[in-house]
Amino acid sequence: MQLRLRICAVVVFLFGSLGSAKFYLSLPPTLVNIDSANGASYEITAETSKHYNYQMEQIAGKANVEAMEFRDWFLSLWQGKQLVYSLMLTSLGCCLGLLLAARLLE
């Protein structure tokens, strides 16, 4: 049983790593806006503007603004480079969990 768990851990890690690498290499370049005043680059969307946040706070309160920011952050984990990092960390966590289970069965 320990050998099977260790083999599964290696397979999960390999597939996670290869899948992450495949997604990373297939990503399109990201588009950002460049601030002409100081040369900083950042992404501008309607949801990141101060005016949008102010309106949301006036309509539904501060808790709604915080909930929307959390929702946007969570959804961003499954897009672009964040998807690559999420997939890699998930496969690494599963691999470590399987190795821990194999060690506990000794």
Buried (B, 14 or more C-beta within 10 A) or exposed (E): EEEEBBEBBEEBBEEBBEBBEEBBEEEEEEEEEEEEEEEEEEEEEEEEEEEBBEEBBEEEEEEEBEEBBEEEEEEEEEEBEEBBEBBBEEBBEBBEEBBEBBEEEE
